[in-house]
Amino acid sequence: MNPRWLLRMSQWARNPPSAGRVKFVAAIVGVLLVVFALEHFGLWPEGLTAQRMRP
């Protein structure tokens, strides 16, 4: 592990992020999980699916 990451983790342990930032990140992760679940179960609209471009 890079020593820089150890220093960053120790800084986060001493000064944790605010509750608002934690909620914001949790909301983003939740939205991504919902989109992934919709796509996995085939409920995602075909019009919003990216198409492969031919070279």
mmCIF entry with sequence, helices, sheets and N, C-alpha, C, O atoms, coordinates in Angstrom:
data_MODEL
# 
_entry.id   MODEL 
# 
_entity.id                         1 
_entity.type                       polymer 
_entity.pdbx_number_of_molecules   1 
# 
_entity_poly.entity_id                      1 
_entity_poly.type                           'polypeptide(L)' 
_entity_poly.nstd_linkage                   no 
_entity_poly.nstd_monomer                   no 
_entity_poly.pdbx_seq_one_letter_code       MNPRWLLRMSQWARNPPSAGRVKFVAAIVGVLLVVFALEHFGLWPEGLTAQRMRP 
_entity_poly.pdbx_seq_one_letter_code_can   MNPRWLLRMSQWARNPPSAGRVKFVAAIVGVLLVVFALEHFGLWPEGLTAQRMRP 
_entity_poly.pdbx_strand_id                 A 
# 
loop_
_entity_poly_seq.entity_id 
_entity_poly_seq.num 
_entity_poly_seq.mon_id 
_entity_poly_seq.hetero 
1 1  MET n 
1 2  ASN n 
1 3  PRO n 
1 4  ARG n 
1 5  TRP n 
1 6  LEU n 
1 7  LEU n 
1 8  ARG n 
1 9  MET n 
1 10 SER n 
1 11 GLN n 
1 12 TRP n 
1 13 ALA n 
1 14 ARG n 
1 15 ASN n 
1 16 PRO n 
1 17 PRO n 
1 18 SER n 
1 19 ALA n 
1 20 GLY n 
1 21 ARG n 
1 22 VAL n 
1 23 LYS n 
1 24 PHE n 
1 25 VAL n 
1 26 ALA n 
1 27 ALA n 
1 28 ILE n 
1 29 VAL n 
1 30 GLY n 
1 31 VAL n 
1 32 LEU n 
1 33 LEU n 
1 34 VAL n 
1 35 VAL n 
1 36 PHE n 
1 37 ALA n 
1 38 LEU n 
1 39 GLU n 
1 40 HIS n 
1 41 PHE n 
1 42 GLY n 
1 43 LEU n 
1 44 TRP n 
1 45 PRO n 
1 46 GLU n 
1 47 GLY n 
1 48 LEU n 
1 49 THR n 
1 50 ALA n 
1 51 GLN n 
1 52 ARG n 
1 53 MET n 
1 54 ARG n 
1 55 PRO n 
# 
_struct_asym.id          A 
_struct_asym.entity_id   1 
# 
loop_
_struct_conf.conf_type_id 
_struct_conf.id 
_struct_conf.pdbx_PDB_helix_id 
_struct_conf.beg_label_comp_id 
_struct_conf.beg_label_asym_id 
_struct_conf.beg_label_seq_id 
_struct_conf.pdbx_beg_PDB_ins_code 
_struct_conf.end_label_comp_id 
_struct_conf.end_label_asym_id 
_struct_conf.end_label_seq_id 
_struct_conf.pdbx_end_PDB_ins_code 
_struct_conf.beg_auth_comp_id 
_struct_conf.beg_auth_asym_id 
_struct_conf.beg_auth_seq_id 
_struct_conf.end_auth_comp_id 
_struct_conf.end_auth_asym_id 
_struct_conf.end_auth_seq_id 
_struct_conf.pdbx_PDB_helix_class 
_struct_conf.details 
_struct_conf.pdbx_PDB_helix_length 
HELX_P HELX_P1 AA1 PRO A 3  ? ARG A 14 ? PRO A 3  ARG A 14 1 ? 12 
HELX_P HELX_P2 AA2 ALA A 19 ? HIS A 40 ? ALA A 19 HIS A 40 1 ? 22 
HELX_P HELX_P3 AA3 GLU A 46 ? LEU A 48 ? GLU A 46 LEU A 48 5 ? 3  
# 
_struct_conf_type.id          HELX_P 
_struct_conf_type.criteria    ? 
_struct_conf_type.reference   ? 
# 
loop_
_atom_site.group_PDB 
_atom_site.id 
_atom_site.type_symbol 
_atom_site.label_atom_id 
_atom_site.label_alt_id 
_atom_site.label_comp_id 
_atom_site.label_asym_id 
_atom_site.label_entity_id 
_atom_site.label_seq_id 
_atom_site.pdbx_PDB_ins_code 
_atom_site.Cartn_x 
_atom_site.Cartn_y 
_atom_site.Cartn_z 
_atom_site.occupancy 
_atom_site.B_iso_or_equiv 
_atom_site.pdbx_formal_charge 
_atom_site.auth_seq_id 
_atom_site.auth_comp_id 
_atom_site.auth_asym_id 
_atom_site.auth_atom_id 
_atom_site.pdbx_PDB_model_num 
ATOM 1   N N  . MET A 1 1  ? 0.854   -1.174 0.000   1.00 0.00 ? 1  MET A N  1 
ATOM 2   C CA . MET A 1 1  ? 0.000   0.000  0.000   1.00 0.00 ? 1  MET A CA 1 
ATOM 3   C C  . MET A 1 1  ? 0.896   1.232  0.000   1.00 0.00 ? 1  MET A C  1 
ATOM 4   O O  . MET A 1 1  ? 1.933   1.274  0.663   1.00 0.00 ? 1  MET A O  1 
ATOM 5   N N  . ASN A 1 2  ? 0.479   2.200  -0.738  1.00 0.00 ? 2  ASN A N  1 
ATOM 6   C CA . ASN A 1 2  ? 1.211   3.444  -0.855  1.00 0.00 ? 2  ASN A CA 1 
ATOM 7   C C  . ASN A 1 2  ? 1.142   4.211  0.471   1.00 0.00 ? 2  ASN A C  1 
ATOM 8   O O  . ASN A 1 2  ? 0.061   4.324  1.049   1.00 0.00 ? 2  ASN A O  1 
ATOM 9   N N  . PRO A 1 3  ? 2.268   4.739  0.965   1.00 0.00 ? 3  PRO A N  1 
ATOM 10  C CA . PRO A 1 3  ? 2.244   5.507  2.228   1.00 0.00 ? 3  PRO A CA 1 
ATOM 11  C C  . PRO A 1 3  ? 1.329   6.726  2.170   1.00 0.00 ? 3  PRO A C  1 
ATOM 12  O O  . PRO A 1 3  ? 0.805   7.161  3.195   1.00 0.00 ? 3  PRO A O  1 
ATOM 13  N N  . ARG A 1 4  ? 1.139   7.277  0.977   1.00 0.00 ? 4  ARG A N  1 
ATOM 14  C CA . ARG A 1 4  ? 0.256   8.432  0.847   1.00 0.00 ? 4  ARG A CA 1 
ATOM 15  C C  . ARG A 1 4  ? -1.179  8.072  1.235   1.00 0.00 ? 4  ARG A C  1 
ATOM 16  O O  . ARG A 1 4  ? -1.882  8.875  1.848   1.00 0.00 ? 4  ARG A O  1 
ATOM 17  N N  . TRP A 1 5  ? -1.616  6.841  0.869   1.00 0.00 ? 5  TRP A N  1 
ATOM 18  C CA . TRP A 1 5  ? -2.959  6.408  1.229   1.00 0.00 ? 5  TRP A CA 1 
ATOM 19  C C  . TRP A 1 5  ? -3.084  6.215  2.735   1.00 0.00 ? 5  TRP A C  1 
ATOM 20  O O  . TRP A 1 5  ? -4.132  6.500  3.314   1.00 0.00 ? 5  TRP A O  1 
ATOM 21  N N  . LEU A 1 6  ? -2.024  5.735  3.366   1.00 0.00 ? 6  LEU A N  1 
ATOM 22  C CA . LEU A 1 6  ? -2.056  5.591  4.822   1.00 0.00 ? 6  LEU A CA 1 
ATOM 23  C C  . LEU A 1 6  ? -2.195  6.942  5.501   1.00 0.00 ? 6  LEU A C  1 
ATOM 24  O O  . LEU A 1 6  ? -2.935  7.077  6.475   1.00 0.00 ? 6  LEU A O  1 
ATOM 25  N N  . LEU A 1 7  ? -1.485  7.945  4.993   1.00 0.00 ? 7  LEU A N  1 
ATOM 26  C CA . LEU A 1 7  ? -1.614  9.289  5.553   1.00 0.00 ? 7  LEU A CA 1 
ATOM 27  C C  . LEU A 1 7  ? -3.018  9.846  5.338   1.00 0.00 ? 7  LEU A C  1 
ATOM 28  O O  . LEU A 1 7  ? -3.581  10.494 6.221   1.00 0.00 ? 7  LEU A O  1 
ATOM 29  N N  . ARG A 1 8  ? -3.577  9.587  4.159   1.00 0.00 ? 8  ARG A N  1 
ATOM 30  C CA . ARG A 1 8  ? -4.932  10.076 3.880   1.00 0.00 ? 8  ARG A CA 1 
ATOM 31  C C  . ARG A 1 8  ? -5.965  9.411  4.789   1.00 0.00 ? 8  ARG A C  1 
ATOM 32  O O  . ARG A 1 8  ? -6.881  10.065 5.288   1.00 0.00 ? 8  ARG A O  1 
ATOM 33  N N  . MET A 1 9  ? -5.802  8.088  5.000   1.00 0.00 ? 9  MET A N  1 
ATOM 34  C CA . MET A 1 9  ? -6.733  7.389  5.894   1.00 0.00 ? 9  MET A CA 1 
ATOM 35  C C  . MET A 1 9  ? -6.625  7.894  7.326   1.00 0.00 ? 9  MET A C  1 
ATOM 36  O O  . MET A 1 9  ? -7.635  8.016  8.019   1.00 0.00 ? 9  MET A O  1 
ATOM 37  N N  . SER A 1 10 ? -5.413  8.187  7.772   1.00 0.00 ? 10 SER A N  1 
ATOM 38  C CA . SER A 1 10 ? -5.258  8.705  9.133   1.00 0.00 ? 10 SER A CA 1 
ATOM 39  C C  . SER A 1 10 ? -5.877  10.091 9.253   1.00 0.00 ? 10 SER A C  1 
ATOM 40  O O  . SER A 1 10 ? -6.439  10.435 10.293  1.00 0.00 ? 10 SER A O  1 
ATOM 41  N N  . GLN A 1 11 ? -5.776  10.891 8.184   1.00 0.00 ? 11 GLN A N  1 
ATOM 42  C CA . GLN A 1 11 ? -6.404  12.215 8.207   1.00 0.00 ? 11 GLN A CA 1 
ATOM 43  C C  . GLN A 1 11 ? -7.926  12.097 8.251   1.00 0.00 ? 11 GLN A C  1 
ATOM 44  O O  . GLN A 1 11 ? -8.584  12.848 8.971   1.00 0.00 ? 11 GLN A O  1 
ATOM 45  N N  . TRP A 1 12 ? -8.492  11.151 7.478   1.00 0.00 ? 12 TRP A N  1 
ATOM 46  C CA . TRP A 1 12 ? -9.939  10.947 7.516   1.00 0.00 ? 12 TRP A CA 1 
ATOM 47  C C  . TRP A 1 12 ? -10.387 10.439 8.878   1.00 0.00 ? 12 TRP A C  1 
ATOM 48  O O  . TRP A 1 12 ? -11.483 10.774 9.327   1.00 0.00 ? 12 TRP A O  1 
ATOM 49  N N  . ALA A 1 13 ? -9.561  9.635  9.546   1.00 0.00 ? 13 ALA A N  1 
ATOM 50  C CA . ALA A 1 13 ? -9.921  9.137  10.875  1.00 0.00 ? 13 ALA A CA 1 
ATOM 51  C C  . ALA A 1 13 ? -9.924  10.277 11.889  1.00 0.00 ? 13 ALA A C  1 
ATOM 52  O O  . ALA A 1 13 ? -10.744 10.287 12.807  1.00 0.00 ? 13 ALA A O  1 
ATOM 53  N N  . ARG A 1 14 ? -9.025  11.225 11.730  1.00 0.00 ? 14 ARG A N  1 
ATOM 54  C CA . ARG A 1 14 ? -8.969  12.356 12.665  1.00 0.00 ? 14 ARG A CA 1 
ATOM 55  C C  . ARG A 1 14 ? -10.042 13.401 12.363  1.00 0.00 ? 14 ARG A C  1 
ATOM 56  O O  . ARG A 1 14 ? -10.613 13.988 13.282  1.00 0.00 ? 14 ARG A O  1 
ATOM 57  N N  . ASN A 1 15 ? -10.315 13.632 11.091  1.00 0.00 ? 15 ASN A N  1 
ATOM 58  C CA . ASN A 1 15 ? -11.291 14.643 10.663  1.00 0.00 ? 15 ASN A CA 1 
ATOM 59  C C  . ASN A 1 15 ? -12.278 13.988 9.697   1.00 0.00 ? 15 ASN A C  1 
ATOM 60  O O  . ASN A 1 15 ? -12.132 14.119 8.482   1.00 0.00 ? 15 ASN A O  1 
ATOM 61  N N  . PRO A 1 16 ? -13.274 13.289 10.223  1.00 0.00 ? 16 PRO A N  1 
ATOM 62  C CA . PRO A 1 16 ? -14.221 12.597 9.329   1.00 0.00 ? 16 PRO A CA 1 
ATOM 63  C C  . PRO A 1 16 ? -15.063 13.600 8.536   1.00 0.00 ? 16 PRO A C  1 
ATOM 64  O O  . PRO A 1 16 ? -15.238 14.743 8.959   1.00 0.00 ? 16 PRO A O  1 
ATOM 65  N N  . PRO A 1 17 ? -15.588 13.161 7.374   1.00 0.00 ? 17 PRO A N  1 
ATOM 66  C CA . PRO A 1 17 ? -16.423 14.060 6.573   1.00 0.00 ? 17 PRO A CA 1 
ATOM 67  C C  . PRO A 1 17 ? -17.727 14.393 7.301   1.00 0.00 ? 17 PRO A C  1 
ATOM 68  O O  . PRO A 1 17 ? -18.148 13.689 8.219   1.00 0.00 ? 17 PRO A O  1 
ATOM 69  N N  . SER A 1 18 ? -18.345 15.478 6.865   1.00 0.00 ? 18 SER A N  1 
ATOM 70  C CA . SER A 1 18 ? -19.586 15.911 7.491   1.00 0.00 ? 18 SER A CA 1 
ATOM 71  C C  . SER A 1 18 ? -20.719 14.941 7.163   1.00 0.00 ? 18 SER A C  1 
ATOM 72  O O  . SER A 1 18 ? -20.637 14.151 6.223   1.00 0.00 ? 18 SER A O  1 
ATOM 73  N N  . ALA A 1 19 ? -21.767 15.024 7.959   1.00 0.00 ? 19 ALA A N  1 
ATOM 74  C CA . ALA A 1 19 ? -22.928 14.150 7.751   1.00 0.00 ? 19 ALA A CA 1 
ATOM 75  C C  . ALA A 1 19 ? -23.583 14.434 6.398   1.00 0.00 ? 19 ALA A C  1 
ATOM 76  O O  . ALA A 1 19 ? -24.095 13.519 5.752   1.00 0.00 ? 19 ALA A O  1 
ATOM 77  N N  . GLY A 1 20 ? -23.569 15.683 5.973   1.00 0.00 ? 20 GLY A N  1 
ATOM 78  C CA . GLY A 1 20 ? -24.144 16.034 4.679   1.00 0.00 ? 20 GLY A CA 1 
ATOM 79  C C  . GLY A 1 20 ? -23.402 15.390 3.525   1.00 0.00 ? 20 GLY A C  1 
ATOM 80  O O  . GLY A 1 20 ? -24.016 14.925 2.564   1.00 0.00 ? 20 GLY A O  1 
ATOM 81  N N  . ARG A 1 21 ? -22.085 15.364 3.620   1.00 0.00 ? 21 ARG A N  1 
ATOM 82  C CA . ARG A 1 21 ? -21.299 14.739 2.551   1.00 0.00 ? 21 ARG A CA 1 
ATOM 83  C C  . ARG A 1 21 ? -21.511 13.230 2.528   1.00 0.00 ? 21 ARG A C  1 
ATOM 84  O O  . ARG A 1 21 ? -21.576 12.626 1.458   1.00 0.00 ? 21 ARG A O  1 
ATOM 85  N N  . VAL A 1 22 ? -21.618 12.628 3.696   1.00 0.00 ? 22 VAL A N  1 
ATOM 86  C CA . VAL A 1 22 ? -21.857 11.184 3.762   1.00 0.00 ? 22 VAL A CA 1 
ATOM 87  C C  . VAL A 1 22 ? -23.212 10.854 3.143   1.00 0.00 ? 22 VAL A C  1 
ATOM 88  O O  . VAL A 1 22 ? -23.328 9.879  2.402   1.00 0.00 ? 22 VAL A O  1 
ATOM 89  N N  . LYS A 1 23 ? -24.239 11.654 3.438   1.00 0.00 ? 23 LYS A N  1 
ATOM 90  C CA . LYS A 1 23 ? -25.560 11.445 2.855   1.00 0.00 ? 23 LYS A CA 1 
ATOM 91  C C  . LYS A 1 23 ? -25.536 11.642 1.348   1.00 0.00 ? 23 LYS A C  1 
ATOM 92  O O  . LYS A 1 23 ? -26.197 10.906 0.615   1.00 0.00 ? 23 LYS A O  1 
ATOM 93  N N  . PHE A 1 24 ? -24.779 12.629 0.880   1.00 0.00 ? 24 PHE A N  1 
ATOM 94  C CA . PHE A 1 24 ? -24.670 12.893 -0.551  1.00 0.00 ? 24 PHE A CA 1 
ATOM 95  C C  . PHE A 1 24 ? -24.043 11.709 -1.283  1.00 0.00 ? 24 PHE A C  1 
ATOM 96  O O  . PHE A 1 24 ? -24.550 11.277 -2.318  1.00 0.00 ? 24 PHE A O  1 
ATOM 97  N N  . VAL A 1 25 ? -22.956 11.192 -0.755  1.00 0.00 ? 25 VAL A N  1 
ATOM 98  C CA . VAL A 1 25 ? -22.280 10.050 -1.378  1.00 0.00 ? 25 VAL A CA 1 
ATOM 99  C C  . VAL A 1 25 ? -23.175 8.817  -1.314  1.00 0.00 ? 25 VAL A C  1 
ATOM 100 O O  . VAL A 1 25 ? -23.236 8.049  -2.274  1.00 0.00 ? 25 VAL A O  1 
ATOM 101 N N  . ALA A 1 26 ? -23.871 8.618  -0.195  1.00 0.00 ? 26 ALA A N  1 
ATOM 102 C CA . ALA A 1 26 ? -24.779 7.476  -0.084  1.00 0.00 ? 26 ALA A CA 1 
ATOM 103 C C  . ALA A 1 26 ? -25.923 7.587  -1.095  1.00 0.00 ? 26 ALA A C  1 
ATOM 104 O O  . ALA A 1 26 ? -26.348 6.574  -1.650  1.00 0.00 ? 26 ALA A O  1 
ATOM 105 N N  . ALA A 1 27 ? -26.422 8.784  -1.340  1.00 0.00 ? 27 ALA A N  1 
ATOM 106 C CA . ALA A 1 27 ? -27.489 8.978  -2.322  1.00 0.00 ? 27 ALA A CA 1 
ATOM 107 C C  . ALA A 1 27 ? -26.998 8.660  -3.732  1.00 0.00 ? 27 ALA A C  1 
ATOM 108 O O  . ALA A 1 27 ? -27.721 8.045  -4.516  1.00 0.00 ? 27 ALA A O  1 
ATOM 109 N N  . ILE A 1 28 ? -25.788 9.070  -4.056  1.00 0.00 ? 28 ILE A N  1 
ATOM 110 C CA . ILE A 1 28 ? -25.230 8.773  -5.376  1.00 0.00 ? 28 ILE A CA 1 
ATOM 111 C C  . ILE A 1 28 ? -25.055 7.276  -5.554  1.00 0.00 ? 28 ILE A C  1 
ATOM 112 O O  . ILE A 1 28 ? -25.397 6.736  -6.606  1.00 0.00 ? 28 ILE A O  1 
ATOM 113 N N  . VAL A 1 29 ? -24.529 6.599  -4.546  1.00 0.00 ? 29 VAL A N  1 
ATOM 114 C CA . VAL A 1 29 ? -24.357 5.148  -4.620  1.00 0.00 ? 29 VAL A CA 1 
ATOM 115 C C  . VAL A 1 29 ? -25.716 4.467  -4.759  1.00 0.00 ? 29 VAL A C  1 
ATOM 116 O O  . VAL A 1 29 ? -25.846 3.498  -5.507  1.00 0.00 ? 29 VAL A O  1 
ATOM 117 N N  . GLY A 1 30 ? -26.726 4.962  -4.051  1.00 0.00 ? 30 GLY A N  1 
ATOM 118 C CA . GLY A 1 30 ? -28.068 4.397  -4.153  1.00 0.00 ? 30 GLY A CA 1 
ATOM 119 C C  . GLY A 1 30 ? -28.653 4.532  -5.547  1.00 0.00 ? 30 GLY A C  1 
ATOM 120 O O  . GLY A 1 30 ? -29.252 3.588  -6.063  1.00 0.00 ? 30 GLY A O  1 
ATOM 121 N N  . VAL A 1 31 ? -28.487 5.696  -6.161  1.00 0.00 ? 31 VAL A N  1 
ATOM 122 C CA . VAL A 1 31 ? -28.987 5.903  -7.525  1.00 0.00 ? 31 VAL A CA 1 
ATOM 123 C C  . VAL A 1 31 ? -28.276 4.969  -8.502  1.00 0.00 ? 31 VAL A C  1 
ATOM 124 O O  . VAL A 1 31 ? -28.908 4.389  -9.384  1.00 0.00 ? 31 VAL A O  1 
ATOM 125 N N  . LEU A 1 32 ? -26.974 4.828  -8.344  1.00 0.00 ? 32 LEU A N  1 
ATOM 126 C CA . LEU A 1 32 ? -26.228 3.930  -9.228  1.00 0.00 ? 32 LEU A CA 1 
ATOM 127 C C  . LEU A 1 32 ? -26.671 2.485  -9.062  1.00 0.00 ? 32 LEU A C  1 
ATOM 128 O O  . LEU A 1 32 ? -26.755 1.749  -10.045 1.00 0.00 ? 32 LEU A O  1 
ATOM 129 N N  . LEU A 1 33 ? -26.955 2.069  -7.835  1.00 0.00 ? 33 LEU A N  1 
ATOM 130 C CA . LEU A 1 33 ? -27.435 0.707  -7.611  1.00 0.00 ? 33 LEU A CA 1 
ATOM 131 C C  . LEU A 1 33 ? -28.813 0.484  -8.230  1.00 0.00 ? 33 LEU A C  1 
ATOM 132 O O  . LEU A 1 33 ? -29.085 -0.594 -8.759  1.00 0.00 ? 33 LEU A O  1 
ATOM 133 N N  . VAL A 1 34 ? -29.678 1.484  -8.170  1.00 0.00 ? 34 VAL A N  1 
ATOM 134 C CA . VAL A 1 34 ? -31.011 1.372  -8.775  1.00 0.00 ? 34 VAL A CA 1 
ATOM 135 C C  . VAL A 1 34 ? -30.890 1.260  -10.298 1.00 0.00 ? 34 VAL A C  1 
ATOM 136 O O  . VAL A 1 34 ? -31.566 0.436  -10.913 1.00 0.00 ? 34 VAL A O  1 
ATOM 137 N N  . VAL A 1 35 ? -30.042 2.078  -10.899 1.00 0.00 ? 35 VAL A N  1 
ATOM 138 C CA . VAL A 1 35 ? -29.850 2.016  -12.351 1.00 0.00 ? 35 VAL A CA 1 
ATOM 139 C C  . VAL A 1 35 ? -29.282 0.655  -12.744 1.00 0.00 ? 35 VAL A C  1 
ATOM 140 O O  . VAL A 1 35 ? -29.720 0.062  -13.729 1.00 0.00 ? 35 VAL A O  1 
ATOM 141 N N  . PHE A 1 36 ? -28.314 0.160  -11.983 1.00 0.00 ? 36 PHE A N  1 
ATOM 142 C CA . PHE A 1 36 ? -27.739 -1.145 -12.277 1.00 0.00 ? 36 PHE A CA 1 
ATOM 143 C C  . PHE A 1 36 ? -28.792 -2.251 -12.164 1.00 0.00 ? 36 PHE A C  1 
ATOM 144 O O  . PHE A 1 36 ? -28.842 -3.154 -13.000 1.00 0.00 ? 36 PHE A O  1 
ATOM 145 N N  . ALA A 1 37 ? -29.626 -2.174 -11.133 1.00 0.00 ? 37 ALA A N  1 
ATOM 146 C CA . ALA A 1 37 ? -30.666 -3.195 -10.951 1.00 0.00 ? 37 ALA A CA 1 
ATOM 147 C C  . ALA A 1 37 ? -31.685 -3.146 -12.096 1.00 0.00 ? 37 ALA A C  1 
ATOM 148 O O  . ALA A 1 37 ? -32.103 -4.190 -12.598 1.00 0.00 ? 37 ALA A O  1 
ATOM 149 N N  . LEU A 1 38 ? -32.081 -1.949 -12.504 1.00 0.00 ? 38 LEU A N  1 
ATOM 150 C CA . LEU A 1 38 ? -33.023 -1.825 -13.623 1.00 0.00 ? 38 LEU A CA 1 
ATOM 151 C C  . LEU A 1 38 ? -32.439 -2.416 -14.900 1.00 0.00 ? 38 LEU A C  1 
ATOM 152 O O  . LEU A 1 38 ? -33.128 -3.112 -15.646 1.00 0.00 ? 38 LEU A O  1 
ATOM 153 N N  . GLU A 1 39 ? -31.169 -2.134 -15.141 1.00 0.00 ? 39 GLU A N  1 
ATOM 154 C CA . GLU A 1 39 ? -30.545 -2.664 -16.359 1.00 0.00 ? 39 GLU A CA 1 
ATOM 155 C C  . GLU A 1 39 ? -30.367 -4.172 -16.261 1.00 0.00 ? 39 GLU A C  1 
ATOM 156 O O  . GLU A 1 39 ? -30.531 -4.879 -17.256 1.00 0.00 ? 39 GLU A O  1 
ATOM 157 N N  . HIS A 1 40 ? -30.037 -4.668 -15.086 1.00 0.00 ? 40 HIS A N  1 
ATOM 158 C CA . HIS A 1 40 ? -29.811 -6.106 -14.909 1.00 0.00 ? 40 HIS A CA 1 
ATOM 159 C C  . HIS A 1 40 ? -31.093 -6.914 -15.124 1.00 0.00 ? 40 HIS A C  1 
ATOM 160 O O  . HIS A 1 40 ? -31.061 -7.987 -15.726 1.00 0.00 ? 40 HIS A O  1 
ATOM 161 N N  . PHE A 1 41 ? -32.211 -6.401 -14.634 1.00 0.00 ? 41 PHE A N  1 
ATOM 162 C CA . PHE A 1 41 ? -33.474 -7.121 -14.743 1.00 0.00 ? 41 PHE A CA 1 
ATOM 163 C C  . PHE A 1 41 ? -34.224 -6.818 -16.039 1.00 0.00 ? 41 PHE A C  1 
ATOM 164 O O  . PHE A 1 41 ? -35.346 -7.289 -16.224 1.00 0.00 ? 41 PHE A O  1 
ATOM 165 N N  . GLY A 1 42 ? -33.624 -6.040 -16.934 1.00 0.00 ? 42 GLY A N  1 
ATOM 166 C CA . GLY A 1 42 ? -34.228 -5.779 -18.229 1.00 0.00 ? 42 GLY A CA 1 
ATOM 167 C C  . GLY A 1 42 ? -35.313 -4.725 -18.212 1.00 0.00 ? 42 GLY A C  1 
ATOM 168 O O  . GLY A 1 42 ? -36.104 -4.656 -19.153 1.00 0.00 ? 42 GLY A O  1 
ATOM 169 N N  . LEU A 1 43 ? -35.382 -3.915 -17.195 1.00 0.00 ? 43 LEU A N  1 
ATOM 170 C CA . LEU A 1 43 ? -36.405 -2.873 -17.099 1.00 0.00 ? 43 LEU A CA 1 
ATOM 171 C C  . LEU A 1 43 ? -35.925 -1.517 -17.619 1.00 0.00 ? 43 LEU A C  1 
ATOM 172 O O  . LEU A 1 43 ? -36.685 -0.549 -17.635 1.00 0.00 ? 43 LEU A O  1 
ATOM 173 N N  . TRP A 1 44 ? -34.666 -1.454 -18.041 1.00 0.00 ? 44 TRP A N  1 
ATOM 174 C CA . TRP A 1 44 ? -34.102 -0.211 -18.554 1.00 0.00 ? 44 TRP A CA 1 
ATOM 175 C C  . TRP A 1 44 ? -34.619 0.023  -19.972 1.00 0.00 ? 44 TRP A C  1 
ATOM 176 O O  . TRP A 1 44 ? -34.589 -0.904 -20.781 1.00 0.00 ? 44 TRP A O  1 
ATOM 177 N N  . PRO A 1 45 ? -35.095 1.231  -20.307 1.00 0.00 ? 45 PRO A N  1 
ATOM 178 C CA . PRO A 1 45 ? -35.623 1.497  -21.650 1.00 0.00 ? 45 PRO A CA 1 
ATOM 179 C C  . PRO A 1 45 ? -34.541 1.338  -22.722 1.00 0.00 ? 45 PRO A C  1 
ATOM 180 O O  . PRO A 1 45 ? -33.393 1.737  -22.527 1.00 0.00 ? 45 PRO A O  1 
ATOM 181 N N  . GLU A 1 46 ? -34.924 0.755  -23.843 1.00 0.00 ? 46 GLU A N  1 
ATOM 182 C CA . GLU A 1 46 ? -33.976 0.516  -24.927 1.00 0.00 ? 46 GLU A CA 1 
ATOM 183 C C  . GLU A 1 46 ? -33.448 1.826  -25.513 1.00 0.00 ? 46 GLU A C  1 
ATOM 184 O O  . GLU A 1 46 ? -32.319 1.876  -26.001 1.00 0.00 ? 46 GLU A O  1 
ATOM 185 N N  . GLY A 1 47 ? -34.246 2.865  -25.467 1.00 0.00 ? 47 GLY A N  1 
ATOM 186 C CA . GLY A 1 47 ? -33.824 4.152  -26.014 1.00 0.00 ? 47 GLY A CA 1 
ATOM 187 C C  . GLY A 1 47 ? -32.711 4.811  -25.222 1.00 0.00 ? 47 GLY A C  1 
ATOM 188 O O  . GLY A 1 47 ? -32.014 5.678  -25.750 1.00 0.00 ? 47 GLY A O  1 
ATOM 189 N N  . LEU A 1 48 ? -32.528 4.424  -23.976 1.00 0.00 ? 48 LEU A N  1 
ATOM 190 C CA . LEU A 1 48 ? -31.473 5.013  -23.151 1.00 0.00 ? 48 LEU A CA 1 
ATOM 191 C C  . LEU A 1 48 ? -30.208 4.163  -23.124 1.00 0.00 ? 48 LEU A C  1 
ATOM 192 O O  . LEU A 1 48 ? -29.257 4.494  -22.417 1.00 0.00 ? 48 LEU A O  1 
ATOM 193 N N  . THR A 1 49 ? -30.189 3.078  -23.882 1.00 0.00 ? 49 THR A N  1 
ATOM 194 C CA . THR A 1 49 ? -29.017 2.223  -23.926 1.00 0.00 ? 49 THR A CA 1 
ATOM 195 C C  . THR A 1 49 ? -28.044 2.734  -24.974 1.00 0.00 ? 49 THR A C  1 
ATOM 196 O O  . THR A 1 49 ? -28.448 3.087  -26.082 1.00 0.00 ? 49 THR A O  1 
ATOM 197 N N  . ALA A 1 50 ? -26.758 2.776  -24.625 1.00 0.00 ? 50 ALA A N  1 
ATOM 198 C CA . ALA A 1 50 ? -25.734 3.248  -25.559 1.00 0.00 ? 50 ALA A CA 1 
ATOM 199 C C  . ALA A 1 50 ? -25.553 2.236  -26.681 1.00 0.00 ? 50 ALA A C  1 
ATOM 200 O O  . ALA A 1 50 ? -25.567 1.026  -26.453 1.00 0.00 ? 50 ALA A O  1 
ATOM 201 N N  . GLN A 1 51 ? -25.385 2.741  -27.882 1.00 0.00 ? 51 GLN A N  1 
ATOM 202 C CA . GLN A 1 51 ? -25.167 1.889  -29.050 1.00 0.00 ? 51 GLN A CA 1 
ATOM 203 C C  . GLN A 1 51 ? -23.686 1.897  -29.399 1.00 0.00 ? 51 GLN A C  1 
ATOM 204 O O  . GLN A 1 51 ? -23.017 2.922  -29.275 1.00 0.00 ? 51 GLN A O  1 
ATOM 205 N N  . ARG A 1 52 ? -23.180 0.753  -29.833 1.00 0.00 ? 52 ARG A N  1 
ATOM 206 C CA . ARG A 1 52 ? -21.779 0.678  -30.246 1.00 0.00 ? 52 ARG A CA 1 
ATOM 207 C C  . ARG A 1 52 ? -21.630 1.315  -31.622 1.00 0.00 ? 52 ARG A C  1 
ATOM 208 O O  . ARG A 1 52 ? -22.433 1.069  -32.522 1.00 0.00 ? 52 ARG A O  1 
ATOM 209 N N  . MET A 1 53 ? -20.618 2.116  -31.771 1.00 0.00 ? 53 MET A N  1 
ATOM 210 C CA . MET A 1 53 ? -20.330 2.773  -33.044 1.00 0.00 ? 53 MET A CA 1 
ATOM 211 C C  . MET A 1 53 ? -19.342 1.917  -33.821 1.00 0.00 ? 53 MET A C  1 
ATOM 212 O O  . MET A 1 53 ? -18.365 1.417  -33.262 1.00 0.00 ? 53 MET A O  1 
ATOM 213 N N  . ARG A 1 54 ? -19.599 1.753  -35.092 1.00 0.00 ? 54 ARG A N  1 
ATOM 214 C CA . ARG A 1 54 ? -18.662 1.023  -35.938 1.00 0.00 ? 54 ARG A CA 1 
ATOM 215 C C  . ARG A 1 54 ? -17.546 1.958  -36.384 1.00 0.00 ? 54 ARG A C  1 
ATOM 216 O O  . ARG A 1 54 ? -17.798 3.118  -36.708 1.00 0.00 ? 54 ARG A O  1 
ATOM 217 N N  . PRO A 1 55 ? -16.331 1.463  -36.403 1.00 0.00 ? 55 PRO A N  1 
ATOM 218 C CA . PRO A 1 55 ? -15.212 2.332  -36.807 1.00 0.00 ? 55 PRO A CA 1 
ATOM 219 C C  . PRO A 1 55 ? -15.235 2.650  -38.285 1.00 0.00 ? 55 PRO A C  1 
ATOM 220 O O  . PRO A 1 55 ? -14.363 3.367  -38.776 1.00 0.00 ? 55 PRO A O  1 
# 
